């Protein structure tokens, strides 16, 4: 079993990660819309490639942000995680 070091994030970092999620989601939606809007792939080859790359980048950033927030929420020993975790 690999050693995993759990590091709690600062409250400011957690707030920034939560705010930036909407930016990444908007980027993904906009890139997906651009990909869907191009009907003729021969005429818009470079644009579809760029939109596809942007979609992949925004998806990766959103995934990394979600994983960081999930890992931070799972740290029971961290008082910051206890304070910032929403109780449902």
PyMOL Python script that loads the backbone (N, CA, C, O; Angstrom):
from pymol import cmd

cmd.read_pdbstr("""\
ATOM      1  N   UNK A   1       0.834  -1.166   0.000  1.00  0.00           N
ATOM      2  CA  UNK A   1       0.000   0.000   0.000  1.00  0.00           C
ATOM      3  C   UNK A   1       0.890   1.244   0.000  1.00  0.00           C
ATOM      4  O   UNK A   1       1.835   1.338   0.782  1.00  0.00           O
ATOM      5  N   UNK A   2       0.590   2.167  -0.855  1.00  0.00           N
ATOM      6  CA  UNK A   2       1.398   3.368  -0.999  1.00  0.00           C
ATOM      7  C   UNK A   2       1.085   4.360   0.105  1.00  0.00           C
ATOM      8  O   UNK A   2      -0.040   4.444   0.597  1.00  0.00           O
ATOM      9  N   UNK A   3       2.103   5.101   0.476  1.00  0.00           N
ATOM     10  CA  UNK A   3       1.950   6.121   1.499  1.00  0.00           C
ATOM     11  C   UNK A   3       1.325   7.360   0.860  1.00  0.00           C
ATOM     12  O   UNK A   3       1.862   7.901  -0.106  1.00  0.00           O
ATOM     13  N   UNK A   4       0.204   7.803   1.393  1.00  0.00           N
ATOM     14  CA  UNK A   4      -0.483   8.984   0.884  1.00  0.00           C
ATOM     15  C   UNK A   4      -0.482  10.031   1.984  1.00  0.00           C
ATOM     16  O   UNK A   4      -1.016   9.811   3.071  1.00  0.00           O
ATOM     17  N   UNK A   5       0.114  11.153   1.691  1.00  0.00           N
ATOM     18  CA  UNK A   5       0.172  12.234   2.664  1.00  0.00           C
ATOM     19  C   UNK A   5      -1.059  13.108   2.486  1.00  0.00           C
ATOM     20  O   UNK A   5      -1.287  13.664   1.411  1.00  0.00           O
ATOM     21  N   UNK A   6      -1.836  13.223   3.525  1.00  0.00           N
ATOM     22  CA  UNK A   6      -3.039  14.059   3.498  1.00  0.00           C
ATOM     23  C   UNK A   6      -2.669  15.445   3.995  1.00  0.00           C
ATOM     24  O   UNK A   6      -2.243  15.620   5.137  1.00  0.00           O
ATOM     25  N   UNK A   7      -2.833  16.409   3.135  1.00  0.00           N
ATOM     26  CA  UNK A   7      -2.527  17.781   3.491  1.00  0.00           C
ATOM     27  C   UNK A   7      -3.807  18.585   3.405  1.00  0.00           C
ATOM     28  O   UNK A   7      -4.469  18.610   2.367  1.00  0.00           O
ATOM     29  N   UNK A   8      -4.147  19.233   4.481  1.00  0.00           N
ATOM     30  CA  UNK A   8      -5.346  20.053   4.500  1.00  0.00           C
ATOM     31  C   UNK A   8      -5.076  21.356   3.758  1.00  0.00           C
ATOM     32  O   UNK A   8      -3.991  21.930   3.846  1.00  0.00           O
ATOM     33  N   UNK A   9      -6.067  21.796   3.044  1.00  0.00           N
ATOM     34  CA  UNK A   9      -5.951  23.047   2.304  1.00  0.00           C
ATOM     35  C   UNK A   9      -6.316  24.222   3.196  1.00  0.00           C
ATOM     36  O   UNK A   9      -7.089  24.086   4.145  1.00  0.00           O
ATOM     37  N   UNK A  10      -5.758  25.353   2.884  1.00  0.00           N
ATOM     38  CA  UNK A  10      -6.095  26.568   3.613  1.00  0.00           C
ATOM     39  C   UNK A  10      -7.513  26.988   3.253  1.00  0.00           C
ATOM     40  O   UNK A  10      -7.979  26.678   2.156  1.00  0.00           O
ATOM     41  N   UNK A  11      -8.205  27.677   4.135  1.00  0.00           N
ATOM     42  CA  UNK A  11      -9.582  28.105   3.838  1.00  0.00           C
ATOM     43  C   UNK A  11      -9.679  28.949   2.571  1.00  0.00           C
ATOM     44  O   UNK A  11     -10.648  28.836   1.821  1.00  0.00           O
ATOM     45  N   UNK A  12      -8.685  29.788   2.335  1.00  0.00           N
ATOM     46  CA  UNK A  12      -8.694  30.608   1.122  1.00  0.00           C
ATOM     47  C   UNK A  12      -8.601  29.751  -0.131  1.00  0.00           C
ATOM     48  O   UNK A  12      -9.279  30.021  -1.122  1.00  0.00           O
ATOM     49  N   UNK A  13      -7.764  28.720  -0.092  1.00  0.00           N
ATOM     50  CA  UNK A  13      -7.613  27.831  -1.239  1.00  0.00           C
ATOM     51  C   UNK A  13      -8.913  27.070  -1.513  1.00  0.00           C
ATOM     52  O   UNK A  13      -9.281  26.863  -2.670  1.00  0.00           O
ATOM     53  N   UNK A  14      -9.591  26.664  -0.474  1.00  0.00           N
ATOM     54  CA  UNK A  14     -10.858  25.948  -0.645  1.00  0.00           C
ATOM     55  C   UNK A  14     -11.907  26.860  -1.267  1.00  0.00           C
ATOM     56  O   UNK A  14     -12.643  26.446  -2.163  1.00  0.00           O
ATOM     57  N   UNK A  15     -11.973  28.091  -0.796  1.00  0.00           N
ATOM     58  CA  UNK A  15     -12.923  29.049  -1.389  1.00  0.00           C
ATOM     59  C   UNK A  15     -12.610  29.310  -2.855  1.00  0.00           C
ATOM     60  O   UNK A  15     -13.522  29.395  -3.677  1.00  0.00           O
ATOM     61  N   UNK A  16     -11.331  29.438  -3.188  1.00  0.00           N
ATOM     62  CA  UNK A  16     -10.953  29.684  -4.576  1.00  0.00           C
ATOM     63  C   UNK A  16     -11.279  28.493  -5.454  1.00  0.00           C
ATOM     64  O   UNK A  16     -11.733  28.670  -6.584  1.00  0.00           O
ATOM     65  N   UNK A  17     -11.058  27.289  -4.963  1.00  0.00           N
ATOM     66  CA  UNK A  17     -11.391  26.096  -5.741  1.00  0.00           C
ATOM     67  C   UNK A  17     -12.894  26.002  -5.981  1.00  0.00           C
ATOM     68  O   UNK A  17     -13.332  25.624  -7.067  1.00  0.00           O
ATOM     69  N   UNK A  18     -13.676  26.346  -4.972  1.00  0.00           N
ATOM     70  CA  UNK A  18     -15.124  26.298  -5.151  1.00  0.00           C
ATOM     71  C   UNK A  18     -15.608  27.334  -6.148  1.00  0.00           C
ATOM     72  O   UNK A  18     -16.551  27.082  -6.898  1.00  0.00           O
ATOM     73  N   UNK A  19     -14.966  28.507  -6.162  1.00  0.00           N
ATOM     74  CA  UNK A  19     -15.369  29.553  -7.103  1.00  0.00           C
ATOM     75  C   UNK A  19     -14.957  29.241  -8.528  1.00  0.00           C
ATOM     76  O   UNK A  19     -15.686  29.555  -9.469  1.00  0.00           O
ATOM     77  N   UNK A  20     -13.799  28.627  -8.697  1.00  0.00           N
ATOM     78  CA  UNK A  20     -13.276  28.405 -10.044  1.00  0.00           C
ATOM     79  C   UNK A  20     -13.984  27.235 -10.743  1.00  0.00           C
ATOM     80  O   UNK A  20     -13.878  27.086 -11.961  1.00  0.00           O
ATOM     81  N   UNK A  21     -14.700  26.414  -9.983  1.00  0.00           N
ATOM     82  CA  UNK A  21     -15.447  25.308 -10.610  1.00  0.00           C
ATOM     83  C   UNK A  21     -16.426  25.811 -11.654  1.00  0.00           C
ATOM     84  O   UNK A  21     -16.565  25.196 -12.711  1.00  0.00           O
ATOM     85  N   UNK A  22     -17.107  26.917 -11.381  1.00  0.00           N
ATOM     86  CA  UNK A  22     -18.077  27.439 -12.341  1.00  0.00           C
ATOM     87  C   UNK A  22     -17.389  27.944 -13.614  1.00  0.00           C
ATOM     88  O   UNK A  22     -17.955  27.846 -14.702  1.00  0.00           O
ATOM     89  N   UNK A  23     -16.185  28.476 -13.484  1.00  0.00           N
ATOM     90  CA  UNK A  23     -15.444  28.937 -14.666  1.00  0.00           C
ATOM     91  C   UNK A  23     -15.068  27.741 -15.543  1.00  0.00           C
ATOM     92  O   UNK A  23     -15.213  27.794 -16.764  1.00  0.00           O
ATOM     93  N   UNK A  24     -14.592  26.677 -14.925  1.00  0.00           N
ATOM     94  CA  UNK A  24     -14.227  25.488 -15.687  1.00  0.00           C
ATOM     95  C   UNK A  24     -15.455  24.863 -16.345  1.00  0.00           C
ATOM     96  O   UNK A  24     -15.384  24.410 -17.488  1.00  0.00           O
ATOM     97  N   UNK A  25     -16.568  24.838 -15.636  1.00  0.00           N
ATOM     98  CA  UNK A  25     -17.795  24.287 -16.200  1.00  0.00           C
ATOM     99  C   UNK A  25     -18.273  25.125 -17.375  1.00  0.00           C
ATOM    100  O   UNK A  25     -18.704  24.578 -18.390  1.00  0.00           O
ATOM    101  N   UNK A  26     -18.202  26.445 -17.252  1.00  0.00           N
ATOM    102  CA  UNK A  26     -18.596  27.320 -18.361  1.00  0.00           C
ATOM    103  C   UNK A  26     -17.683  27.117 -19.570  1.00  0.00           C
ATOM    104  O   UNK A  26     -18.152  27.110 -20.707  1.00  0.00           O
ATOM    105  N   UNK A  27     -16.405  26.954 -19.333  1.00  0.00           N
ATOM    106  CA  UNK A  27     -15.470  26.675 -20.431  1.00  0.00           C
ATOM    107  C   UNK A  27     -15.773  25.369 -21.124  1.00  0.00           C
ATOM    108  O   UNK A  27     -15.697  25.274 -22.349  1.00  0.00           O
ATOM    109  N   UNK A  28     -16.120  24.351 -20.336  1.00  0.00           N
ATOM    110  CA  UNK A  28     -16.489  23.059 -20.935  1.00  0.00           C
ATOM    111  C   UNK A  28     -17.744  23.185 -21.779  1.00  0.00           C
ATOM    112  O   UNK A  28     -17.798  22.673 -22.898  1.00  0.00           O
ATOM    113  N   UNK A  29     -18.757  23.866 -21.248  1.00  0.00           N
ATOM    114  CA  UNK A  29     -20.008  24.017 -21.981  1.00  0.00           C
ATOM    115  C   UNK A  29     -19.816  24.818 -23.262  1.00  0.00           C
ATOM    116  O   UNK A  29     -20.379  24.478 -24.303  1.00  0.00           O
ATOM    117  N   UNK A  30     -19.027  25.875 -23.187  1.00  0.00           N
ATOM    118  CA  UNK A  30     -18.769  26.691 -24.373  1.00  0.00           C
ATOM    119  C   UNK A  30     -17.993  25.903 -25.426  1.00  0.00           C
ATOM    120  O   UNK A  30     -18.309  25.991 -26.613  1.00  0.00           O
ATOM    121  N   UNK A  31     -17.000  25.148 -25.019  1.00  0.00           N
ATOM    122  CA  UNK A  31     -16.236  24.332 -25.960  1.00  0.00           C
ATOM    123  C   UNK A  31     -17.104  23.241 -26.581  1.00  0.00           C
ATOM    124  O   UNK A  31     -16.995  22.959 -27.775  1.00  0.00           O
ATOM    125  N   UNK A  32     -17.964  22.631 -25.773  1.00  0.00           N
ATOM    126  CA  UNK A  32     -18.864  21.608 -26.309  1.00  0.00           C
ATOM    127  C   UNK A  32     -19.854  22.216 -27.295  1.00  0.00           C
ATOM    128  O   UNK A  32     -20.173  21.602 -28.312  1.00  0.00           O
ATOM    129  N   UNK A  33     -20.341  23.420 -26.999  1.00  0.00           N
ATOM    130  CA  UNK A  33     -21.253  24.097 -27.920  1.00  0.00           C
ATOM    131  C   UNK A  33     -20.576  24.397 -29.254  1.00  0.00           C
ATOM    132  O   UNK A  33     -21.184  24.241 -30.313  1.00  0.00           O
ATOM    133  N   UNK A  34     -19.320  24.826 -29.200  1.00  0.00           N
ATOM    134  CA  UNK A  34     -18.573  25.107 -30.430  1.00  0.00           C
ATOM    135  C   UNK A  34     -18.376  23.823 -31.232  1.00  0.00           C
ATOM    136  O   UNK A  34     -18.508  23.829 -32.456  1.00  0.00           O
ATOM    137  N   UNK A  35     -18.063  22.730 -30.550  1.00  0.00           N
ATOM    138  CA  UNK A  35     -17.895  21.459 -31.264  1.00  0.00           C
ATOM    139  C   UNK A  35     -19.192  21.007 -31.922  1.00  0.00           C
ATOM    140  O   UNK A  35     -19.175  20.498 -33.042  1.00  0.00           O
ATOM    141  N   UNK A  36     -20.307  21.189 -31.238  1.00  0.00           N
ATOM    142  CA  UNK A  36     -21.599  20.766 -31.785  1.00  0.00           C
ATOM    143  C   UNK A  36     -22.036  21.677 -32.925  1.00  0.00           C
ATOM    144  O   UNK A  36     -22.681  21.226 -33.871  1.00  0.00           O
ATOM    145  N   UNK A  37     -21.683  22.963 -32.838  1.00  0.00           N
ATOM    146  CA  UNK A  37     -22.162  23.920 -33.840  1.00  0.00           C
ATOM    147  C   UNK A  37     -21.497  23.743 -35.203  1.00  0.00           C
ATOM    148  O   UNK A  37     -22.075  24.134 -36.218  1.00  0.00           O
ATOM    149  N   UNK A  38     -20.290  23.162 -35.252  1.00  0.00           N
ATOM    150  CA  UNK A  38     -19.630  22.926 -36.535  1.00  0.00           C
ATOM    151  C   UNK A  38     -20.218  21.685 -37.186  1.00  0.00           C
ATOM    152  O   UNK A  38     -20.033  20.570 -36.698  1.00  0.00           O
ATOM    153  N   UNK A  39     -20.934  21.887 -38.304  1.00  0.00           N
ATOM    154  CA  UNK A  39     -21.529  20.755 -39.012  1.00  0.00           C
ATOM    155  C   UNK A  39     -20.546  20.148 -40.008  1.00  0.00           C
ATOM    156  O   UNK A  39     -20.401  18.927 -40.076  1.00  0.00           O
ATOM    157  N   UNK A  40     -19.885  20.980 -40.765  1.00  0.00           N
ATOM    158  CA  UNK A  40     -18.981  20.499 -41.794  1.00  0.00           C
ATOM    159  C   UNK A  40     -17.572  20.413 -41.219  1.00  0.00           C
ATOM    160  O   UNK A  40     -16.928  21.439 -41.000  1.00  0.00           O
ATOM    161  N   UNK A  41     -17.093  19.213 -40.978  1.00  0.00           N
ATOM    162  CA  UNK A  41     -15.789  19.051 -40.350  1.00  0.00           C
ATOM    163  C   UNK A  41     -14.646  19.372 -41.306  1.00  0.00           C
ATOM    164  O   UNK A  41     -13.550  19.704 -40.855  1.00  0.00           O
ATOM    165  N   UNK A  42     -14.876  19.283 -42.614  1.00  0.00           N
ATOM    166  CA  UNK A  42     -13.814  19.581 -43.573  1.00  0.00           C
ATOM    167  C   UNK A  42     -13.521  21.080 -43.628  1.00  0.00           C
ATOM    168  O   UNK A  42     -12.368  21.476 -43.799  1.00  0.00           O
ATOM    169  N   UNK A  43     -14.541  21.912 -43.486  1.00  0.00           N
ATOM    170  CA  UNK A  43     -14.360  23.351 -43.590  1.00  0.00           C
ATOM    171  C   UNK A  43     -13.769  23.949 -42.318  1.00  0.00           C
ATOM    172  O   UNK A  43     -13.082  24.968 -42.385  1.00  0.00           O
ATOM    173  N   UNK A  44     -14.011  23.358 -41.195  1.00  0.00           N
ATOM    174  CA  UNK A  44     -13.559  23.929 -39.924  1.00  0.00           C
ATOM    175  C   UNK A  44     -12.683  22.942 -39.166  1.00  0.00           C
ATOM    176  O   UNK A  44     -12.957  22.637 -38.006  1.00  0.00           O
ATOM    177  N   UNK A  45     -11.654  22.452 -39.795  1.00  0.00           N
ATOM    178  CA  UNK A  45     -10.795  21.444 -39.178  1.00  0.00           C
ATOM    179  C   UNK A  45     -10.007  21.963 -37.999  1.00  0.00           C
ATOM    180  O   UNK A  45      -9.991  21.341 -36.937  1.00  0.00           O
ATOM    181  N   UNK A  46      -9.341  23.114 -38.175  1.00  0.00           N
ATOM    182  CA  UNK A  46      -8.511  23.644 -37.105  1.00  0.00           C
ATOM    183  C   UNK A  46      -9.360  24.094 -35.920  1.00  0.00           C
ATOM    184  O   UNK A  46      -8.972  23.896 -34.768  1.00  0.00           O
ATOM    185  N   UNK A  47     -10.515  24.697 -36.195  1.00  0.00           N
ATOM    186  CA  UNK A  47     -11.360  25.177 -35.107  1.00  0.00           C
ATOM    187  C   UNK A  47     -11.897  24.031 -34.257  1.00  0.00           C
ATOM    188  O   UNK A  47     -11.988  24.152 -33.035  1.00  0.00           O
ATOM    189  N   UNK A  48     -12.253  22.922 -34.896  1.00  0.00           N
ATOM    190  CA  UNK A  48     -12.758  21.788 -34.125  1.00  0.00           C
ATOM    191  C   UNK A  48     -11.662  21.159 -33.282  1.00  0.00           C
ATOM    192  O   UNK A  48     -11.921  20.698 -32.170  1.00  0.00           O
ATOM    193  N   UNK A  49     -10.447  21.137 -33.798  1.00  0.00           N
ATOM    194  CA  UNK A  49      -9.336  20.586 -33.017  1.00  0.00           C
ATOM    195  C   UNK A  49      -9.070  21.463 -31.793  1.00  0.00           C
ATOM    196  O   UNK A  49      -8.875  20.956 -30.688  1.00  0.00           O
ATOM    197  N   UNK A  50      -9.064  22.768 -31.996  1.00  0.00           N
ATOM    198  CA  UNK A  50      -8.830  23.687 -30.873  1.00  0.00           C
ATOM    199  C   UNK A  50      -9.951  23.576 -29.851  1.00  0.00           C
ATOM    200  O   UNK A  50      -9.691  23.549 -28.648  1.00  0.00           O
ATOM    201  N   UNK A  51     -11.193  23.511 -30.314  1.00  0.00           N
ATOM    202  CA  UNK A  51     -12.324  23.374 -29.387  1.00  0.00           C
ATOM    203  C   UNK A  51     -12.253  22.047 -28.635  1.00  0.00           C
ATOM    204  O   UNK A  51     -12.585  21.986 -27.451  1.00  0.00           O
ATOM    205  N   UNK A  52     -11.828  20.999 -29.307  1.00  0.00           N
ATOM    206  CA  UNK A  52     -11.682  19.711 -28.645  1.00  0.00           C
ATOM    207  C   UNK A  52     -10.593  19.720 -27.590  1.00  0.00           C
ATOM    208  O   UNK A  52     -10.753  19.144 -26.515  1.00  0.00           O
ATOM    209  N   UNK A  53      -9.476  20.381 -27.902  1.00  0.00           N
ATOM    210  CA  UNK A  53      -8.388  20.489 -26.930  1.00  0.00           C
ATOM    211  C   UNK A  53      -8.834  21.316 -25.723  1.00  0.00           C
ATOM    212  O   UNK A  53      -8.556  20.953 -24.580  1.00  0.00           O
ATOM    213  N   UNK A  54      -9.524  22.426 -25.981  1.00  0.00           N
ATOM    214  CA  UNK A  54     -10.022  23.238 -24.868  1.00  0.00           C
ATOM    215  C   UNK A  54     -11.025  22.468 -24.016  1.00  0.00           C
ATOM    216  O   UNK A  54     -11.028  22.598 -22.791  1.00  0.00           O
ATOM    217  N   UNK A  55     -11.863  21.679 -24.647  1.00  0.00           N
ATOM    218  CA  UNK A  55     -12.813  20.859 -23.897  1.00  0.00           C
ATOM    219  C   UNK A  55     -12.079  19.869 -23.002  1.00  0.00           C
ATOM    220  O   UNK A  55     -12.453  19.680 -21.845  1.00  0.00           O
ATOM    221  N   UNK A  56     -11.042  19.240 -23.529  1.00  0.00           N
ATOM    222  CA  UNK A  56     -10.266  18.287 -22.734  1.00  0.00           C
ATOM    223  C   UNK A  56      -9.540  18.982 -21.577  1.00  0.00           C
ATOM    224  O   UNK A  56      -9.477  18.444 -20.471  1.00  0.00           O
ATOM    225  N   UNK A  57      -8.997  20.170 -21.830  1.00  0.00           N
ATOM    226  CA  UNK A  57      -8.278  20.896 -20.778  1.00  0.00           C
ATOM    227  C   UNK A  57      -9.231  21.318 -19.663  1.00  0.00           C
ATOM    228  O   UNK A  57      -8.933  21.135 -18.483  1.00  0.00           O
ATOM    229  N   UNK A  58     -10.381  21.884 -20.042  1.00  0.00           N
ATOM    230  CA  UNK A  58     -11.340  22.305 -19.015  1.00  0.00           C
ATOM    231  C   UNK A  58     -11.894  21.108 -18.253  1.00  0.00           C
ATOM    232  O   UNK A  58     -12.135  21.206 -17.050  1.00  0.00           O
ATOM    233  N   UNK A  59     -12.099  19.988 -18.928  1.00  0.00           N
ATOM    234  CA  UNK A  59     -12.578  18.786 -18.231  1.00  0.00           C
ATOM    235  C   UNK A  59     -11.532  18.281 -17.242  1.00  0.00           C
ATOM    236  O   UNK A  59     -11.872  17.863 -16.135  1.00  0.00           O
ATOM    237  N   UNK A  60     -10.270  18.318 -17.635  1.00  0.00           N
ATOM    238  CA  UNK A  60      -9.204  17.879 -16.736  1.00  0.00           C
ATOM    239  C   UNK A  60      -9.092  18.812 -15.527  1.00  0.00           C
ATOM    240  O   UNK A  60      -8.932  18.347 -14.398  1.00  0.00           O
ATOM    241  N   UNK A  61      -9.175  20.108 -15.755  1.00  0.00           N
ATOM    242  CA  UNK A  61      -9.093  21.062 -14.649  1.00  0.00           C
ATOM    243  C   UNK A  61     -10.277  20.912 -13.694  1.00  0.00           C
ATOM    244  O   UNK A  61     -10.106  20.977 -12.477  1.00  0.00           O
ATOM    245  N   UNK A  62     -11.468  20.714 -14.239  1.00  0.00           N
ATOM    246  CA  UNK A  62     -12.639  20.518 -13.393  1.00  0.00           C
ATOM    247  C   UNK A  62     -12.525  19.234 -12.588  1.00  0.00           C
ATOM    248  O   UNK A  62     -12.909  19.196 -11.419  1.00  0.00           O
ATOM    249  N   UNK A  63     -12.006  18.194 -13.201  1.00  0.00           N
ATOM    250  CA  UNK A  63     -11.826  16.923 -12.494  1.00  0.00           C
ATOM    251  C   UNK A  63     -10.805  17.067 -11.371  1.00  0.00           C
ATOM    252  O   UNK A  63     -11.031  16.583 -10.262  1.00  0.00           O
ATOM    253  N   UNK A  64      -9.684  17.730 -11.651  1.00  0.00           N
ATOM    254  CA  UNK A  64      -8.675  17.926 -10.608  1.00  0.00           C
ATOM    255  C   UNK A  64      -9.205  18.769  -9.456  1.00  0.00           C
ATOM    256  O   UNK A  64      -8.905  18.497  -8.294  1.00  0.00           O
ATOM    257  N   UNK A  65      -9.987  19.786  -9.776  1.00  0.00           N
ATOM    258  CA  UNK A  65     -10.579  20.618  -8.731  1.00  0.00           C
ATOM    259  C   UNK A  65     -11.545  19.813  -7.877  1.00  0.00           C
ATOM    260  O   UNK A  65     -11.534  19.920  -6.650  1.00  0.00           O
ATOM    261  N   UNK A  66     -12.375  19.012  -8.519  1.00  0.00           N
ATOM    262  CA  UNK A  66     -13.332  18.187  -7.779  1.00  0.00           C
ATOM    263  C   UNK A  66     -12.622  17.179  -6.883  1.00  0.00           C
ATOM    264  O   UNK A  66     -13.052  16.943  -5.754  1.00  0.00           O
ATOM    265  N   UNK A  67     -11.546  16.588  -7.374  1.00  0.00           N
ATOM    266  CA  UNK A  67     -10.794  15.614  -6.578  1.00  0.00           C
ATOM    267  C   UNK A  67     -10.135  16.293  -5.378  1.00  0.00           C
ATOM    268  O   UNK A  67     -10.148  15.755  -4.271  1.00  0.00           O
ATOM    269  N   UNK A  68      -9.558  17.481  -5.602  1.00  0.00           N
ATOM    270  CA  UNK A  68      -8.946  18.205  -4.486  1.00  0.00           C
ATOM    271  C   UNK A  68      -9.964  18.540  -3.408  1.00  0.00           C
ATOM    272  O   UNK A  68      -9.698  18.368  -2.219  1.00  0.00           O
ATOM    273  N   UNK A  69     -11.127  19.017  -3.823  1.00  0.00           N
ATOM    274  CA  UNK A  69     -12.165  19.347  -2.843  1.00  0.00           C
ATOM    275  C   UNK A  69     -12.689  18.095  -2.147  1.00  0.00           C
ATOM    276  O   UNK A  69     -12.982  18.131  -0.952  1.00  0.00           O
ATOM    277  N   UNK A  70     -12.807  17.004  -2.869  1.00  0.00           N
ATOM    278  CA  UNK A  70     -13.275  15.747  -2.277  1.00  0.00           C
ATOM    279  C   UNK A  70     -12.265  15.238  -1.257  1.00  0.00           C
ATOM    280  O   UNK A  70     -12.639  14.811  -0.164  1.00  0.00           O
ATOM    281  N   UNK A  71     -10.975  15.284  -1.618  1.00  0.00           N
ATOM    282  CA  UNK A  71      -9.939  14.820  -0.693  1.00  0.00           C
ATOM    283  C   UNK A  71      -9.873  15.708   0.540  1.00  0.00           C
ATOM    284  O   UNK A  71      -9.635  15.220   1.645  1.00  0.00           O
ATOM    285  N   UNK A  72     -10.080  17.005   0.361  1.00  0.00           N
ATOM    286  CA  UNK A  72     -10.052  17.916   1.505  1.00  0.00           C
ATOM    287  C   UNK A  72     -11.236  17.656   2.439  1.00  0.00           C
ATOM    288  O   UNK A  72     -11.101  17.742   3.660  1.00  0.00           O
ATOM    289  N   UNK A  73     -12.375  17.344   1.869  1.00  0.00           N
ATOM    290  CA  UNK A  73     -13.552  17.072   2.687  1.00  0.00           C
ATOM    291  C   UNK A  73     -13.450  15.782   3.472  1.00  0.00           C
ATOM    292  O   UNK A  73     -14.142  15.605   4.475  1.00  0.00           O
ATOM    293  N   UNK A  74     -12.588  14.876   3.025  1.00  0.00           N
ATOM    294  CA  UNK A  74     -12.442  13.588   3.697  1.00  0.00           C
ATOM    295  C   UNK A  74     -11.424  13.613   4.837  1.00  0.00           C
ATOM    296  O   UNK A  74     -11.248  12.605   5.522  1.00  0.00           O
ATOM    297  N   UNK A  75     -10.769  14.717   5.047  1.00  0.00           N
ATOM    298  CA  UNK A  75      -9.791  14.779   6.131  1.00  0.00           C
ATOM    299  C   UNK A  75     -10.511  15.101   7.432  1.00  0.00           C
ATOM    300  O   UNK A  75     -10.910  16.242   7.665  1.00  0.00           O
ATOM    301  N   UNK A  76     -10.673  14.100   8.268  1.00  0.00           N
ATOM    302  CA  UNK A  76     -11.398  14.264   9.519  1.00  0.00           C
ATOM    303  C   UNK A  76     -10.587  15.032  10.546  1.00  0.00           C
ATOM    304  O   UNK A  76     -11.148  15.679  11.431  1.00  0.00           O
ATOM    305  N   UNK A  77      -9.271  14.962  10.430  1.00  0.00           N
ATOM    306  CA  UNK A  77      -8.425  15.598  11.436  1.00  0.00           C
ATOM    307  C   UNK A  77      -8.292  17.103  11.233  1.00  0.00           C
ATOM    308  O   UNK A  77      -7.756  17.798  12.097  1.00  0.00           O
ATOM    309  N   UNK A  78      -8.760  17.601  10.130  1.00  0.00           N
ATOM    310  CA  UNK A  78      -8.552  19.005   9.788  1.00  0.00           C
ATOM    311  C   UNK A  78      -9.740  19.846  10.253  1.00  0.00           C
ATOM    312  O   UNK A  78     -10.879  19.584   9.868  1.00  0.00           O
ATOM    313  N   UNK A  79      -9.476  20.837  11.067  1.00  0.00           N
ATOM    314  CA  UNK A  79     -10.568  21.687  11.550  1.00  0.00           C
ATOM    315  C   UNK A  79     -11.117  22.556  10.426  1.00  0.00           C
ATOM    316  O   UNK A  79     -12.293  22.919  10.448  1.00  0.00           O
ATOM    317  N   UNK A  80     -10.286  22.896   9.444  1.00  0.00           N
ATOM    318  CA  UNK A  80     -10.756  23.692   8.313  1.00  0.00           C
ATOM    319  C   UNK A  80     -11.754  22.905   7.493  1.00  0.00           C
ATOM    320  O   UNK A  80     -12.758  23.460   7.047  1.00  0.00           O
ATOM    321  N   UNK A  81     -11.503  21.631   7.285  1.00  0.00           N
ATOM    322  CA  UNK A  81     -12.426  20.800   6.521  1.00  0.00           C
ATOM    323  C   UNK A  81     -13.745  20.669   7.261  1.00  0.00           C
ATOM    324  O   UNK A  81     -14.805  20.649   6.636  1.00  0.00           O
ATOM    325  N   UNK A  82     -13.695  20.581   8.572  1.00  0.00           N
ATOM    326  CA  UNK A  82     -14.931  20.465   9.348  1.00  0.00           C
ATOM    327  C   UNK A  82     -15.747  21.745   9.269  1.00  0.00           C
ATOM    328  O   UNK A  82     -16.975  21.688   9.196  1.00  0.00           O
ATOM    329  N   UNK A  83     -15.090  22.895   9.281  1.00  0.00           N
ATOM    330  CA  UNK A  83     -15.784  24.170   9.248  1.00  0.00           C
ATOM    331  C   UNK A  83     -16.386  24.448   7.870  1.00  0.00           C
ATOM    332  O   UNK A  83     -17.484  24.997   7.772  1.00  0.00           O
ATOM    333  N   UNK A  84     -15.670  24.068   6.801  1.00  0.00           N
ATOM    334  CA  UNK A  84     -16.088  24.441   5.454  1.00  0.00           C
ATOM    335  C   UNK A  84     -16.957  23.407   4.765  1.00  0.00           C
ATOM    336  O   UNK A  84     -17.553  23.696   3.728  1.00  0.00           O
ATOM    337  N   UNK A  85     -17.039  22.200   5.326  1.00  0.00           N
ATOM    338  CA  UNK A  85     -17.846  21.168   4.711  1.00  0.00           C
ATOM    339  C   UNK A  85     -19.317  21.460   4.977  1.00  0.00           C
ATOM    340  O   UNK A  85     -19.723  21.698   6.114  1.00  0.00           O
ATOM    341  N   UNK A  86     -20.095  21.437   3.920  1.00  0.00           N
ATOM    342  CA  UNK A  86     -21.530  21.692   4.053  1.00  0.00           C
ATOM    343  C   UNK A  86     -22.225  20.472   4.629  1.00  0.00           C
ATOM    344  O   UNK A  86     -22.014  19.351   4.166  1.00  0.00           O
ATOM    345  N   UNK A  87     -23.036  20.687   5.618  1.00  0.00           N
ATOM    346  CA  UNK A  87     -23.802  19.615   6.224  1.00  0.00           C
ATOM    347  C   UNK A  87     -25.153  19.563   5.541  1.00  0.00           C
ATOM    348  O   UNK A  87     -25.894  20.546   5.528  1.00  0.00           O
ATOM    349  N   UNK A  88     -25.468  18.413   4.975  1.00  0.00           N
ATOM    350  CA  UNK A  88     -26.742  18.272   4.248  1.00  0.00           C
ATOM    351  C   UNK A  88     -27.718  17.510   5.106  1.00  0.00           C
ATOM    352  O   UNK A  88     -28.853  17.276   4.692  1.00  0.00           O
TER     353      UNK A  88
END
""", "prot")
cmd.dss("prot")
cmd.show_as("cartoon", "prot")
cmd.util.cbc("prot")
cmd.orient("prot")
